[in-house]
């Protein structure tokens, strides 16, 4: 009897261990910059099926919010940067809260916990565009929440890129972290206001970007496997850039008198395409280092314990801006169609298996667009590829990407097919003056997938979606000829 009790006790403790991450809840970012979107109810079912209890949104789309109603999933609803100026009006901020927060505040409604006021509005690359409008918007939204008597349970926060703080070059260690000199006063105001309202500071941390932006950055330091040369900071050994970055944030908050403020990691992840370091193998390695740490509540040297984290992201987004890099469209742990990319255990227990895919996804017919093998005049091929890529996603063709090894014919077929799929397989979209033809045979090559799109109400038609990719690609294509 005693042995049986011990056996069941061990099993019970094991179950507790498996639910550590689940009890606190792991978050994901649900971005929707896709030409062909999964239905919101399909995505919500994915979240439920995979035990994901928190989601961060970049807007307040009604169909998305409606699909989340009654699920108990905790929501951080977003206000896009281009709406921050409007939120400088208190009346408009109150109206936004009425339309997007309190209307869902009922039994069986949406469990909103945070409002994300903007998204990385202080990025250096924005050249100060949102410096003067973010703090007034934050004040007005939180005050509107307070006036609506939901401010005790729903907090406004400003998701910030890690470039809002830095370590001075003379002492580049986490304990020297301070806010960027050009926004130091503004960040002090924001942090004071967050503290007054018991709201968290939200920061996005991207170890991948450290590697991407600095060719001499030690690769192992971007991961969690202990293979990196440690960075010493007053007796503390930092073995990875995530810990160092997070603790630099702690130090920056401490420098303005709020070293104990709750910190949420609003975005962290690893892309799977679009760069030589953005691939399935590295993403697998990164997540399989991150998830056990989160489950164990290890924390960081300066902030041990639980850290609230939102993975970035849930799904690939094929019309995101690629200004930061071609990898921007490939952050999802799921593909565009809700299929998992690699085995992962979101509980952090190392029991890796493929995540539960999206259910009942409808695809377009099994047909592809390819370079016509009988085409005689190829003089216009470069222009046609340029056009195709300007209206679709050709980032997988770029240097270091999954389709980078195709020959000239394969490159042309890939570009034509991406356009064909983006146009919902309209027969007229696979012609290109006789250079292209439809095939019912899968023309994927090795690890290079020639996708079939999911069904969608309408194709995406912006001529600017792929311009940066197109310019580079046509040059590469001409070299192959």
Helices and strands as residue ranges (DSSP letters): H 2-18, H 20-24, E 27-30, H 40-49, E 54-57, H 62-68, E 74-79, G 81-83, G 86-88, H 90-100, G 102-104, E 111-119, G 124-126, H 134-147, E 155-161, G 162-164, E 165-167, G 169-171, G 174-176, E 177-179, G 181-183, H 184-196, E 201-204, H 207-213, G 219-222, E 231-233, E 236-238, H 241-255, E 263-268, H 280-295, E 299-300, E 303-304, E 308-311, G 326-329, E 343-344, E 353-354, E 368-371, H 381-390, G 395-397, H 408-422, G 427-429, E 436-439, H 467-480
